[in-house]
Amino acid sequence: MSMLDRRLQVLIDEGRWLRLEREAGRRGVSVGLLVREAIDERFPGDAEQRRAALQAVLDAESMDVPDPEQLHAELEALRSRRQA
């Protein structure tokens, strides 16, 4: 993890603060960590997006697919329809 070198001041309402405090206490972490996690989840960096996309592919259910020759024939048929 990179060194924390920026300070952010955000005003929030009492309800949100209590939710953050409660979750931080439950998990034994700081409110700041929860806010950083929320930022990373909502605005993932390029590496996180690639990792999430890869995980989605790995988690996908298996499915039957035609053999490569049949797929090629289907692709050629679609291409010829587009050109017509």
N, C-alpha and C positions, 0 to 999 in steps of 0.2 A: 504494500500500500504506500502511496506517496505521502510525503510529509504534509501535515496540515499547516498551511501558511496564510490562509485568508479567513477573515472574520466576517460573519453575516449576522445582521440584526434584523429580526422579523417580528412584527407585532401580530399576535394571534389572540383569539378569544379564550375565555376561561374553559369552555368545553373542550376545545382542541388541546389546550395545555394539560388538562386533567387526563385526557386519553393518552397523550404522550407520556406523562408521568407514570400512569398506571402500567402501560406496556413496558416502559423502561424498567420499572421495578420488577415486573413479572419476569423479564428476561435477564435482569441483572446487568443492564447496559445503560449508557448515558442517553439522555434525550437527544443530544447532538448526533450520536450514532444513528438513532432512529431517523432523524431528519436527513442525514447523508444517505442512508439506505433508501429512503423514499425518493430522493432526487435521482439516485442511480436506477431505481426501478422505473420511474416515470420518464426519465431522459437518459436512456442507456447510451454509452459511448459505442464506437464502432466495434470494439472487441466484444462487448457484451451483446450487441445485436447479432454478431456472427455466431457467438456461442449459443444464444437463444435459438437462432435459426437451425443450427446443427442439432441441438437437443430436440427441437420439434420434429426434424426428419427422423432422428433415431427413435423417438417415441411413437411415430406413426405406425398404425396397424399394417401388417403385411397384406398384400393384395396380389391376386393373380394378374400377370401381364402376358401379352402375346409374345411369341418368339420374335427375334429381331427382323426376320424376313417379312413377317406379317405386319409389324410396325412400319417397316420401310414402305410396304405396299400402301398402307393406310395414309402415310404421309404424302406419298406421290399422288394419291387420289385427291387429297385435300388441296395440294398445290395446283393440280390441273383444273379443279373447280374454281379456284381463285383467279386463274389466268383467263378463264373463259368468259 
